[in-house]
Amino acid sequence: MLIVTGATGQLGSRIVERLLERVPADQVGVSVRDPSRATSLADRGVRVRAADFTEPATLAHALEGASRVLVLSAAIRGAGAVAANLAALDAARDAGAERVLYTSHQAASPVSAFLPQHTHAATEEHLAGLGVPFTALRNGFYASTLGLHLDEALRTGRMALPEDGPVSWTAHADLAEAAAIALASGGGLDGVTAPLTAPHLLDLADVAAVVADLVGRPVTRVVVADEEWAASAVARGMPPAAAEFTLGMFRAARAGEFAVTDPALESVLGRPAVPVREVLQGLLPQHA
């Protein structure tokens, strides 16, 4: 059985849909915290079982009978994320999985300026030591993250954010399809993959220009000092810890951590990657 954890999230739900295009539903299982959110999958014949990475005892039942397991990185921050990921990886091995896959990141590193990359690096290290074949999918930076900045950009005509750098913005849809291919057939992906990215690098000035072209009115990129942006974000209601976390992304971007592209994703997909413009076009109606 092919099992996907976190199967009701933005990436996980897409992965399951692409997987069901490749294998029968009775060969697919999902591990979710809330089974009521996966009733449509159960109705289609997918095995749905409850589990929580932070409660390792629940994982054995959820992953029972697994031949391959795709562990989506825990959607929590800090040291707890590493512990949760490692518990899921261990449970996949203990369930007898012949391959364990994990959704990592193109910039995984213990010295990254962006804290999630520390989590990915520690998880990759543990994954490599499981003693079973593994795949660490080094996903490109989600292009949908740009949606966080569209409301203000459309309202004010300004994309006023800290200094950034080029990013290989990559569509969820492409990463989901690549993960489904890797889970269903191996897809030639073994060990730590090359960066699974779209082929073009764009900084926020480039993004602002694309948005302006799509909406037919000016959108100007304005660089704001880190401290000024953080103070403004906190004043608007963002918790200080979240503001500092977000600044880490900008610091990593301007250090060039995300300025990497590779043909690996398009090679796995057998087609061109979805361009940023198309992702933004899909996001704009939500922010009109």
KAKA-V81573 format. One line per field, one symbol per residue. ss: DSSP state (h for helix, s for strand, l for the rest). phi: phi as a letter, one per 40 degrees, with the letter a starting at -180 (. if undefined). burial: + if it has 24 or more other ideal C-beta (glycine too) atoms within 12 Angstrom, else -. A space follows every 50 residues. Layout:
ss=???
phi=???
burial=???
//
This chain:
ss=lssssllllhhhhhhhhhhhllllhhhsssssllhhhhhhhhhlllssss lsllshhhhhhhlllllsssslllllllhhhhhhhhhhhhhhhhllllss sssssllllllllllhhhhhhhhhhhhhllllsssssssllshhhhhhhh hhhhhhlsssslllllsllslhhhhhhhhhhhhhhlllllsslllsllll lslhhhhhhhhhhhhllllssssllhhhhhhhhhhllllhhhhhhhhhhh hhhhlllllllllhhhhhhllllllhhhhhhhhhhhhl
phi=.cbbcfcbcccdcccccccccbbcccbbbbbbcbdccbcccccchccbbc abdcbdcccdccbdgccabbccddcbbgdcccdcdccccccccccgdcab baccadbdacbccbddccccccccccdcccgbdabbccccccccdcccbc dccccbgbbcacdbacbcdbcddcccccccccccbgfgbbgcccdcbccb bbcccccdcccdcccgacbbcbcbddcccccccccchcddccccdcddcc cccccgcbcbbacdcccccgaccccddccccccddcbc
burial=++++++++++++++++++++--+-+--++++++-+--+--++---+++++ +++----++--++--++++++++++-----++-++++++++++++-++++ +++++++++--++++++++++++++++--+-+-++++++++++++++-++ -+++---+++++++++++++++++++++++++++-++-+--+++++++++ ++++-+++-+++-+----+-++-+-+--++--+---------++-+++++ ++++--++++++-+++-++---+++++++++-++----
//
